[in-house]
C-alpha cells in the first residue's frame, strides 16, 4: 500500500473557493483524510505553499508528439507523464474523425490504458471524448470531410458498446437529419452530448437541450456566428444557462474580450476550460504533425491545416486557467474550478477528481504564489505519486 502525507500546506477548498491551512493523507492514490495539521516524520512539508486540484482536460487530442487516435499504449503512457508534468492530472482522451478501424484500435488502447494501475506521477485516462465523424461538413474545421458521416444511431450504438465501461462524451452536430433519435440513443446509453462543429440556430440548439444535449464544444469555434437577425449557436452557448460551454483560453482561438463576454454571461459552474491540444503541444514548431486525417503545420505554437483552418491548440490547461483569470479579471481562486471541478462535472467524472476531497484521487498541483502573471508549477502529485521527488 502506498501512502502520501502532506503537511503545512494551503489547500484549496472548492466549497468556499479559498485556501485553508491544512494537511492530508492519501492511501493508494485516494485522499483518506484532510486535517488542520499533521505531525509525522514521513510527511512532506510544503512550507505553506498553495495546493490546487489537478487540471481536468475533457477535450484534448494529444501532446508530446502523439495523437490519441494513432498512439500505441506505450505512447499513451508517454502522454500521461507529459500531461501530469504540465499540471493536467485527468484526461478524457479525445479522438477526432478517423477511419473506423482506427477508431476501434483507439478505443481498445484507451480501455487497456485505463485498466492499468498508475504507479508513477501520470495523468489518469478517465474516459473517451468522441469528437468526430458526426459533424456538420460546413463547420468541419480541421476534420477531413471524407471521414464525416451521417447521424446513424445504430452505428453509434455499436461504437458506444465497444467503449463500455468507460465514460463517454460525444460531440455532434445534432441539428442534422436524425438528430433527435441520435441524441436520445447516446443519452440512453450513458453518454454525455455536446453540440459542436455545428450550424445550429438558436432555436435548434435550445431544442437539442430538450433531447439531452448538455453542452457546447469549444464555444465560438466551428459554430454558426451571432447575427442580430439570426442568432446562431454562439449566442445559444452564451444564453442557454442550463448548458455547459467549453472555451479554449489561449488568446488565439478566442480573443480575451470574447472570453470576458462568456465569463459575464454564463452562470457559475457552466464555463469549462479546455485545451483542445494536439500532438505538437510541448514540442517544437514543424510541418510533420496531423489531426483528423489532415496534415498540420505549427508555427509560433499555432497549428493550421494546409487549407488554413485552425487545427487544435498547443495549450496546457494550467496555462489556460491562468489566462482565464487574466482575461476575465478575476482571482486565481475564482478561476481554478473552471479547469478542474466544472469540466469533471460536465462529463460526469467529478466523483473521482476535480477537487481536493476525501474519496477523490490525490491529484494536486503545488505553487508558491497566486499571481496569474507569474505562477509556475513547483510540484505535481498525480494519483498520490510525486513528480519532483
C-alpha positions, -999 to 999 in steps of 0.1 A, spaced: 0 0 0 14 34 -10 9 63 14 12 100 8 13 125 37 14 163 31 16 189 58 20 226 63 1 234 31 -26 258 20 -52 235 5 -78 248 -20 -114 244 -7 -138 240 -36 -168 249 -14 -155 283 -3 -131 290 -31 -104 298 -6 -71 283 6 -72 267 40 -41 258 61 -40 221 65 -26 186 58 -38 155 41 -32 118 39 -38 95 8 -37 58 6 -31 41 -27 -38 74 -45 -71 82 -28 -74 110 -2 -85 94 31 -81 123 55 -79 161 54 -70 177 87 -57 210 101 -23 197 109 -2 166 108 29 159 128 46 130 112 82 124 102 72 109 69 50 138 59 61 161 31 63 197 45 52 221 18 63 252 38 29 270 34 28 266 -4 -6 266 -22 -21 233 -33 -46 233 -62 -66 203 -76 -50 189 -107 -65 201 -140 -91 180 -157 -89 183 -195 -120 168 -211 -111 179 -247 -76 171 -257 -63 152 -287 -27 147 -275 7 161 -268 44 152 -266 44 143 -303 15 119 -302 -22 119 -311 -46 97 -292 -62 84 -324 -30 68 -336 -9 63 -304 1 29 -291 -4 20 -254 32 29 -246 27 63 -263 -4 68 -242 19 63 -212 43 89 -225 15 113 -229 2 106 -194 35 115 -180 38 147 -201 2 158 -191 10 154 -154 43 173 -157 23 202 -172 -4 201 -145 -31 181 -161 -38 150 -140 -71 137 -156 -78 134 -193 -107 124 -215 -87 111 -244 -102 128 -274 -104 113 -309 -111 133 -340 -126 120 -372 -108 88 -384 -114 56 -403 -135 31 -384 -106 6 -380 -85 33 -364 -114 44 -341 -117 8 -329 -80 5 -322 -81 38 -303 -110 25 -282 -90 -7 -274 -59 14 -264 -80 37 -242 -96 8 -224 -62 -10 -219 -46 22 -206 -75 29 -182 -73 -6 -168 -36 -4 -159 -29 9 -124 -8 41 -123 25 36 -104 40 70 -112 31 106 -115 10 104 -146 -24 116 -157 -54 93 -155 -72 84 -187 -107 88 -173 -127 81 -204 -133 89 -241 -143 121 -258 -155 112 -293 -153 144 -314 -155 135 -350 -174 117 -377 -208 132 -367 -201 168 -376 -216 193 -400 -194 194 -431 -198 232 -433 -182 236 -399 -157 207 -400 -127 228 -391 -96 206 -393 -115 174 -398 -112 157 -432 -145 158 -450 -141 123 -463 -141 110 -427 -175 125 -418 -207 105 -416 -245 109 -411 -261 107 -377 -267 69 -375 -280 58 -341 -274 21 -350 -237 27 -358 -235 49 -327 -249 21 -305 -222 -3 -318 -195 22 -310 -208 30 -275 -210 -7 -267 -173 -11 -277 -164 19 -254 -181 5 -223 -175 6 -194 -155 39 -200 -174 72 -195 -181 87 -230 -186 123 -240 -198 129 -276 -195 160 -298 -220 160 -327 -239 184 -349 -273 172 -339 -292 198 -360 -285 174 -389 -310 148 -401 -320 122 -374 -305 144 -346 -332 137 -321 -331 99 -323 -293 100 -324 -290 122 -293 -315 102 -273 -297 70 -282 -264 84 -269 -280 96 -237 -299 64 -231 -266 45 -232 -250 68 -207 -230 92 -229 -230 130 -223 -235 150 -255 -223 184 -267 -233 204 -297 -202 212 -318 -189 217 -353 -224 229 -360 -247 253 -380 -275 250 -354 -297 281 -350 -306 294 -316 -339 275 -318 -323 243 -329 -298 245 -301 -325 251 -275 -345 221 -288 -313 199 -287 -311 205 -250 -346 190 -246 -333 158 -262 -304 156 -237 -276 177 -251 -259 194 -221 -231 215 -236 -214 233 -264 -180 222 -278 -152 249 -279 -176 279 -279 -170 304 -307 -150 279 -327 -166 258 -355 -202 270 -349 -227 294 -365 -220 330 -356 -240 357 -338 -262 378 -361 -287 404 -350 -315 389 -371 -303 352 -370 -289 342 -336 -267 312 -341 -250 286 -319 -226 311 -304 -255 331 -289 -271 298 -278 -239 289 -259 -239 323 -242 -276 325 -232 -287 289 -225 -279 288 -188 -285 251 -182 -258 241 -207 -220 240 -201 -198 260 -225 -163 249 -233 -138 275 -243 -101 274 -254 -85 301 -234 -52 307 -253 -60 342 -267 -57 328 -302 -87 306 -307 -108 331 -288 -97 367 -281 -96 378 -244 -126 401 -249 -148 373 -260 -137 352 -231 -147 381 -208 -181 382 -225 -186 344 -219 -175 348 -183 -201 376 -178 -229 356 -194 -225 321 -181 -238 311 -146 -212 300 -121 -202 264 -128 -211 264 -165 -180 278 -181 -155 250 -188 -119 254 -198 -104 230 -223 -71 229 -242 -82 211 -274 -44 204 -276 -29 184 -304 3 164 -308 26 194 -311 19 205 -275 51 207 -257 71 201 -289 89 224 -314 73 240 -344 72 220 -376 53 206 -406 51 170 -396 20 169 -374 -15 158 -383 -50 157 -368 -83 142 -380 -68 129 -412 -53 163 -422 -16 174 -422 -8 202 -398 20 227 -396 28 246 -364 45 280 -363 49 301 -332 28 275 -313 -2 280 -336 -14 250 -356 -30 252 -391 -41 227 -418 -29 233 -453 -62 250 -462 -58 275 -433 -81 260 -407 -70 262 -371 -60 227 -361 -63 224 -323 -40 242 -298 -7 238 -281 -21 250 -248 -15 235 -214 -48 236 -194 -29 250 -164 -18 279 -185 -54 282 -199 -66 286 -163 -41 314 -156 -51 330 -189 -88 328 -179 -80 347 -146 -63 374 -166 -88 377 -194 -118 378 -171 -102 400 -145 -107 375 -116 -85 359 -90 -69 325 -93 -92 313 -66 -122 321 -88 -106 305 -119 -94 272 -105 -127 252 -106 -132 261 -143 -102 239 -152 -109 212 -126 -142 205 -110 -165 220 -136 -151 200 -165 -153 169 -144 -190 177 -136 -197 183 -173 -188 147 -182 -198 130 -150 -165 121 -135 -165 145 -106 -168 116 -81 -131 108 -87 -114 141 -95 -117 178 -98 -114 189 -62 -94 182 -31 -118 160 -11 -118 127 9 -126 99 -15 -111 115 -46 -77 109 -62 -47 127 -47 -42 148 -78 -25 180 -66 -7 210 -80 18 230 -59 25 267 -65 43 293 -43 21 323 -52 -13 331 -67 -3 357 -93 -16 345 -127 11 366 -144 39 346 -127 27 313 -111 49 284 -122 42 249 -111 65 239 -82 54 203 -80 27 179 -90 12 149 -73 -9 126 -96 -27 95 -81 -6 101 -50 27 100 -67 51 130 -66 67 144 -97 97 162 -81 110 137 -55 
